[in-house]
Structures are given as structure tokens and as C-alpha cells.
């Protein structure tokens, strides 16, 4: 009858997985960025050094968040294709 189409629970599972991936990616990115932020505050860095440290932290945090997002969604798709 509805051959090849996703059921409502499959769509709900996909929505939950996307939200989970986004939230955990955001938390990971924030946690990674918190390290250089803490270093900047504790050491009292200012000026161009502070800017470079925080920019580096933002780049690494963004990369870590993106990695987490892709990893979670790829793993979900792989499991979904297996039929689990």
C-alpha cells in the first residue's frame, strides 16, 4: 500500500535524531570553545593574542561541532539502512 515510504514513527525517529545531533554538536562546540576562553581569562591575555586564541578556539569548536553532527547523522543513516 505505502511501499517505499517512511512511516510516521520513522519520520519521528529521524526528527529526534536530527535534534539530538544539533544539540550535542552545539554543546561540544561550546565546550571546546570554553577552553581557550578560560585560558584567555585566567592568563589575562589581551589584544591580538587574545583575539587569535579566541578565533582559533572558535574554529576548532566549529569543526568539532560539525564533526559531531555529521558523525551522529551518518551513524543513524547507516543503522536505518541496515534495518535496525
MMTF fields as JSON, N, C-alpha, C and O atoms, coordinates in Angstrom:
{
  "mmtfVersion": "1.0.0",
  "mmtfProducer": "UNKNOWN",
  "numBonds": 335,
  "numAtoms": 336,
  "numGroups": 84,
  "numChains": 1,
  "numModels": 1,
  "chainsPerModel": [1],
  "groupsPerChain": [84],
  "chainIdList": ["A"],
  "bondAtomList": [4, 2, 8, 6, 12, 10, 16, 14, 20, 18, 24, 22, 28, 26, 32, 30, 36, 34, 40, 38, 44, 42, 48, 46, 52, 50, 56, 54, 60, 58, 64, 62, 68, 66, 72, 70, 76, 74, 80, 78, 84, 82, 88, 86, 92, 90, 96, 94, 100, 98, 104, 102, 108, 106, 112, 110, 116, 114, 120, 118, 124, 122, 128, 126, 132, 130, 136, 134, 140, 138, 144, 142, 148, 146, 152, 150, 156, 154, 160, 158, 164, 162, 168, 166, 172, 170, 176, 174, 180, 178, 184, 182, 188, 186, 192, 190, 196, 194, 200, 198, 204, 202, 208, 206, 212, 210, 216, 214, 220, 218, 224, 222, 228, 226, 232, 230, 236, 234, 240, 238, 244, 242, 248, 246, 252, 250, 256, 254, 260, 258, 264, 262, 268, 266, 272, 270, 276, 274, 280, 278, 284, 282, 288, 286, 292, 290, 296, 294, 300, 298, 304, 302, 308, 306, 312, 310, 316, 314, 320, 318, 324, 322, 328, 326, 332, 330],
  "bondOrderList": [1, 1, 1, 1, 1, 1, 1, 1, 1, 1, 1, 1, 1, 1, 1, 1, 1, 1, 1, 1, 1, 1, 1, 1, 1, 1, 1, 1, 1, 1, 1, 1, 1, 1, 1, 1, 1, 1, 1, 1, 1, 1, 1, 1, 1, 1, 1, 1, 1, 1, 1, 1, 1, 1, 1, 1, 1, 1, 1, 1, 1, 1, 1, 1, 1, 1, 1, 1, 1, 1, 1, 1, 1, 1, 1, 1, 1, 1, 1, 1, 1, 1, 1],
  "groupList": [{"groupName": "UNK", "atomNameList": ["N", "CA", "C", "O"], "elementList": ["N", "C", "C", "O"], "formalChargeList": [0, 0, 0, 0], "bondAtomList": [1, 0, 2, 1, 3, 2], "bondOrderList": [1, 1, 2], "singleLetterCode": "X", "chemCompType": "L-PEPTIDE LINKING"}],
  "groupTypeList": [0, 0, 0, 0, 0, 0, 0, 0, 0, 0, 0, 0, 0, 0, 0, 0, 0, 0, 0, 0, 0, 0, 0, 0, 0, 0, 0, 0, 0, 0, 0, 0, 0, 0, 0, 0, 0, 0, 0, 0, 0, 0, 0, 0, 0, 0, 0, 0, 0, 0, 0, 0, 0, 0, 0, 0, 0, 0, 0, 0, 0, 0, 0, 0, 0, 0, 0, 0, 0, 0, 0, 0, 0, 0, 0, 0, 0, 0, 0, 0, 0, 0, 0, 0],
  "groupIdList": [1, 2, 3, 4, 5, 6, 7, 8, 9, 10, 11, 12, 13, 14, 15, 16, 17, 18, 19, 20, 21, 22, 23, 24, 25, 26, 27, 28, 29, 30, 31, 32, 33, 34, 35, 36, 37, 38, 39, 40, 41, 42, 43, 44, 45, 46, 47, 48, 49, 50, 51, 52, 53, 54, 55, 56, 57, 58, 59, 60, 61, 62, 63, 64, 65, 66, 67, 68, 69, 70, 71, 72, 73, 74, 75, 76, 77, 78, 79, 80, 81, 82, 83, 84],
  "secStructList": [7, 7, 6, 6, 1, 7, 7, 2, 2, 2, 2, 2, 2, 2, 2, 2, 2, 2, 2, 2, 2, 2, 2, 2, 2, 2, 2, 2, 2, 2, 2, 2, 2, 2, 2, 2, 2, 2, 2, 2, 2, 2, 2, 6, 7, 7, 2, 2, 2, 2, 2, 2, 2, 2, 2, 2, 2, 2, 2, 2, 2, 2, 2, 2, 2, 2, 2, 2, 2, 2, 2, 2, 2, 2, 2, 2, 2, 2, 2, 2, 2, 2, 6, 7],
  "xCoordList": [0.805, 0.0, 0.861, 0.7, 1.762, 2.605, 4.068, 4.958, 4.298, 5.609, 6.672, 6.478, 7.798, 8.912, 8.825, 9.747, 7.757, 7.616, 7.847, 7.589, 8.338, 8.623, 7.338, 6.454, 7.26, 6.102, 6.283, 7.348, 5.232, 5.294, 6.32, 6.965, 6.491, 7.468, 8.895, 9.797, 9.108, 10.435, 10.76, 11.895, 9.773, 9.968, 10.214, 11.056, 9.48, 9.7, 11.091, 11.767, 11.508, 12.849, 13.917, 14.919, 13.703, 14.656, 14.693, 15.765, 13.535, 13.471, 14.187, 14.946, 13.954, 14.617, 16.128, 16.885, 16.564, 18.0, 18.64, 19.76, 17.943, 18.474, 18.605, 19.62, 17.569, 17.623, 18.738, 19.477, 18.865, 19.936, 21.302, 22.183, 21.471, 22.745, 23.047, 24.181, 22.051, 22.257, 22.594, 23.497, 21.872, 22.114, 23.487, 24.232, 23.829, 25.137, 26.279, 27.349, 26.064, 27.097, 27.295, 28.427, 26.2, 26.306, 26.994, 27.811, 26.664, 27.293, 28.786, 29.604, 29.139, 30.555, 31.316, 32.414, 30.743, 31.4, 31.595, 32.654, 30.591, 30.702, 31.758, 32.521, 31.8, 32.783, 34.207, 35.116, 34.386, 35.719, 36.116, 37.268, 35.179, 35.472, 35.728, 36.473, 35.124, 35.3, 36.75, 37.187, 37.489, 38.878, 39.732, 40.355, 39.796, 40.592, 40.023, 40.772, 38.721, 38.129, 38.627, 39.0, 38.631, 39.127, 40.616, 41.053, 41.385, 42.822, 43.024, 43.862, 42.268, 42.367, 42.028, 42.711, 40.984, 40.576, 41.55, 41.887, 41.999, 42.891, 44.249, 44.81, 44.777, 46.102, 46.045, 47.081, 44.856, 44.701, 45.22, 45.754, 45.063, 45.533, 44.667, 43.471, 45.283, 44.52, 45.125, 46.203, 44.428, 44.924, 44.901, 44.021, 45.889, 45.903, 46.094, 45.608, 46.787, 46.983, 45.643, 45.323, 44.874, 43.553, 42.659, 41.957, 42.688, 41.868, 42.238, 41.358, 43.519, 43.963, 43.586, 43.156, 43.747, 43.393, 41.888, 41.476, 41.08, 39.63, 39.173, 38.251, 39.805, 39.474, 39.826, 39.052, 40.989, 41.381, 40.416, 40.056, 39.997, 39.026, 37.691, 37.049, 37.274, 36.007, 36.095, 35.152, 37.219, 37.395, 37.419, 36.751, 38.188, 38.274, 36.931, 36.512, 36.263, 34.945, 33.928, 33.141, 33.948, 33.049, 33.335, 32.415, 34.617, 34.987, 34.554, 34.064, 34.731, 34.325, 32.806, 32.312, 32.075, 30.621, 30.148, 29.236, 30.756, 30.404, 30.714, 29.928, 31.869, 32.248, 31.214, 30.815, 30.787, 29.8, 28.466, 27.853, 28.029, 26.772, 26.794, 25.869, 27.843, 27.958, 28.061, 27.445, 28.834, 29.032, 27.721, 27.415, 26.949, 25.685, 24.704, 24.066, 24.575, 23.618, 24.055, 23.221, 25.353, 25.851, 25.588, 25.163, 25.841, 25.613, 24.127, 23.78, 23.254, 21.807, 21.398, 20.634, 21.902, 21.552, 22.052, 21.358, 23.252, 23.816, 22.966, 22.689, 22.553, 21.714, 20.327, 19.755, 19.792, 18.48, 18.511, 17.565, 19.597, 19.714, 19.876, 19.463, 20.484, 20.611, 19.253, 19.038, 18.357, 17.035, 16.867, 15.946, 17.754, 17.654, 16.804, 16.611],
  "yCoordList": [-1.178, 0.0, 1.259, 2.117, 1.377, 2.563, 2.155, 2.639, 1.277, 0.688, 1.746, 2.624, 1.657, 2.551, 3.898, 4.705, 4.157, 5.426, 5.193, 4.113, 6.234, 6.122, 6.27, 7.059, 5.499, 5.608, 6.815, 7.431, 7.142, 8.309, 8.125, 9.092, 6.892, 6.694, 6.796, 7.207, 6.425, 6.597, 8.073, 8.493, 8.855, 10.296, 10.931, 11.82, 10.477, 10.983, 10.622, 11.441, 9.402, 8.973, 9.822, 10.184, 10.133, 10.965, 12.378, 12.968, 12.912, 14.246, 14.275, 15.203, 13.277, 13.197, 13.094, 13.733, 12.31, 12.138, 13.435, 13.759, 14.176, 15.446, 16.443, 17.128, 16.52, 17.433, 17.016, 17.866, 15.716, 15.215, 15.594, 16.048, 15.406, 15.736, 17.228, 17.607, 18.072, 19.515, 19.954, 20.765, 19.422, 19.814, 19.355, 20.136, 18.101, 17.616, 18.297, 18.509, 18.643, 19.38, 20.764, 21.23, 21.422, 22.741, 22.69, 23.554, 21.676, 21.529, 21.238, 21.803, 20.369, 20.065, 21.297, 21.571, 22.041, 23.247, 24.259, 24.877, 24.426, 25.36, 24.896, 25.709, 23.602, 23.074, 23.25, 23.603, 23.003, 23.179, 24.651, 24.976, 25.541, 26.973, 27.472, 28.435, 26.832, 27.262, 27.137, 27.897, 26.193, 26.004, 27.23, 27.782, 27.683, 28.879, 30.134, 31.048, 30.178, 31.312, 31.35, 32.408, 30.194, 30.114, 30.465, 31.173, 29.968, 30.291, 31.795, 32.382, 32.408, 33.854, 34.619, 35.582, 34.197, 34.885, 34.642, 35.568, 33.39, 33.055, 33.716, 34.238, 33.697, 34.286, 35.792, 36.453, 36.323, 37.761, 38.236, 39.339, 37.408, 37.785, 38.917, 38.996, 39.777, 40.865, 41.197, 40.717, 42.01, 42.454, 41.367, 40.506, 41.411, 40.464, 39.008, 38.097, 38.786, 37.408, 36.813, 35.679, 37.571, 37.119, 36.851, 35.841, 37.752, 37.597, 36.325, 35.599, 36.054, 34.854, 33.582, 32.603, 33.598, 32.417, 32.142, 30.998, 33.181, 33.002, 32.624, 31.823, 33.19, 32.817, 31.357, 30.617, 30.96, 29.55, 28.63, 27.568, 29.042, 28.251, 28.151, 27.101, 29.247, 29.24, 28.315, 27.579, 28.352, 27.499, 26.024, 25.194, 25.709, 24.318, 23.86, 22.727, 24.725, 24.391, 24.147, 23.203, 24.999, 24.808, 23.516, 22.811, 23.207, 21.96, 20.751, 19.768, 20.819, 19.707, 19.531, 18.404, 20.628, 20.548, 19.97, 19.143, 20.396, 19.872, 18.385, 17.61, 17.991, 16.578, 15.749, 14.676, 16.255, 15.538, 15.414, 14.346, 16.489, 16.497, 15.464, 14.661, 15.486, 14.553, 13.12, 12.219, 12.903, 11.555, 10.95, 9.798, 11.717, 11.203, 10.904, 9.852, 11.814, 11.6, 10.464, 9.705, 10.353, 9.244, 7.905, 6.944, 7.848, 6.61, 6.24, 5.07, 7.235, 6.978, 6.444, 5.483, 7.061, 6.616, 5.201, 4.394, 4.907, 3.569, 2.523, 1.46, 2.818, 1.877, 1.749, 0.66, 2.862, 2.835, 1.977, 1.241, 2.075, 1.27, -0.21, -1.058, -0.524, -1.932, -2.521, -3.731, -1.642, -2.094, -2.245, -2.923, -1.613, -1.71, -0.629, -0.556],
  "zCoordList": [0.0, 0.0, 0.0, -0.868, 0.953, 1.082, 0.884, 1.584, -0.059, -0.287, -0.568, -1.41, 0.144, -0.108, 0.588, 0.475, 1.295, 2.002, 3.486, 4.016, 4.138, 5.562, 6.375, 6.039, 7.439, 8.322, 9.245, 9.276, 9.991, 10.868, 11.966, 12.372, 12.463, 13.532, 13.002, 13.732, 11.739, 11.146, 10.974, 11.198, 10.581, 10.457, 11.818, 11.95, 12.831, 14.185, 14.69, 15.313, 14.42, 14.837, 14.151, 14.768, 12.897, 12.162, 12.747, 12.885, 13.086, 13.678, 15.018, 15.297, 15.84, 17.137, 16.953, 17.684, 16.005, 15.772, 15.282, 15.677, 14.431, 13.941, 15.089, 15.212, 15.932, 17.071, 18.026, 18.521, 18.289, 19.141, 18.571, 19.301, 17.265, 16.624, 16.74, 17.03, 16.517, 16.611, 18.029, 18.233, 19.007, 20.398, 20.866, 21.459, 20.606, 21.056, 20.313, 20.884, 19.042, 18.301, 18.897, 19.027, 19.26, 19.886, 21.235, 21.554, 22.032, 23.344, 23.193, 23.919, 22.264, 22.04, 21.567, 22.051, 20.625, 20.129, 21.261, 21.364, 22.1, 23.224, 24.226, 24.748, 24.492, 25.437, 24.913, 25.664, 23.626, 23.036, 23.053, 23.342, 22.749, 22.775, 24.192, 24.38, 25.19, 26.579, 27.05, 27.915, 26.493, 26.913, 26.572, 27.478, 25.317, 25.051, 25.721, 26.066, 25.9, 26.61, 28.051, 28.559, 28.705, 30.085, 30.152, 31.059, 29.192, 29.161, 29.014, 29.699, 28.135, 27.923, 29.2, 29.549, 29.89, 31.107, 32.266, 33.003, 32.422, 33.537, 33.37, 34.334, 32.163, 31.931, 31.704, 31.635, 31.59, 31.392, 30.045, 29.931, 29.036, 27.705, 27.151, 27.433, 26.369, 25.755, 24.399, 24.049, 23.656, 22.358, 21.319, 21.316, 20.424, 19.299, 19.732, 19.063, 20.829, 21.303, 21.722, 21.369, 22.465, 22.891, 21.688, 21.64, 20.724, 19.521, 18.773, 18.31, 18.651, 17.926, 18.67, 18.06, 19.987, 20.772, 20.675, 20.486, 20.802, 20.729, 19.32, 19.165, 18.296, 16.924, 16.664, 16.057, 17.126, 16.992, 17.717, 17.208, 18.909, 19.661, 18.955, 18.967, 18.336, 17.594, 16.382, 16.09, 15.682, 14.503, 14.906, 14.29, 15.936, 16.385, 16.958, 16.722, 17.7, 18.234, 17.128, 17.197, 16.109, 14.968, 14.227, 13.813, 14.062, 13.39, 14.212, 13.657, 15.527, 16.397, 16.363, 16.317, 16.386, 16.316, 14.996, 14.966, 13.917, 12.596, 12.505, 11.959, 13.045, 13.049, 13.804, 13.352, 14.958, 15.767, 15.023, 15.016, 14.41, 13.668, 12.55, 12.419, 11.752, 10.626, 11.125, 10.557, 12.181, 12.706, 13.206, 12.9, 13.973, 14.51, 13.386, 13.389, 12.423, 11.34, 10.412, 9.918, 10.181, 9.353, 10.037, 9.395, 11.341, 12.085, 12.067, 11.908, 12.23, 12.188, 10.815, 10.726, 9.752, 8.4, 8.141, 7.524, 8.611, 8.42, 9.137, 8.58, 10.364, 11.123, 10.478, 10.442, 9.971, 9.337, 8.071, 7.791, 7.311, 6.084, 6.383, 5.592, 7.535, 7.946, 8.335, 8.266, 8.739, 9.141, 10.63, 11.085, 11.414, 12.885, 13.439, 14.652]
}
